[in-house]
């Protein structure tokens, strides 16, 4: 447990904005997964896709700040996929 605390403090010191982006995005994604599970088979996809787009952007920013181009590309693709889902949800 102590090693985890040290790692978290080190990560915070290395980039507090990145740390916040990653943790907000991860927390929101977990919340969305819970909402989807509890409201299945008809979850509120419009609202969930809006949050997914936001979290994908946060993760892409954090990945860029971390210097991880492969993750930037992956979260960029997630952003495009989730944006498509959001648009299709709006259109009905």
Secondary structure, 3 states (H helix, E strand, C coil): CHHHHHHHHHHHHHCHHHHHHHHHHHHHHHHHHHHHHHHCCCCCHHHHHHHHHHHHHHHHHHHHHHCCHHHHHHHHHHHHHHHHHHHHHHHC
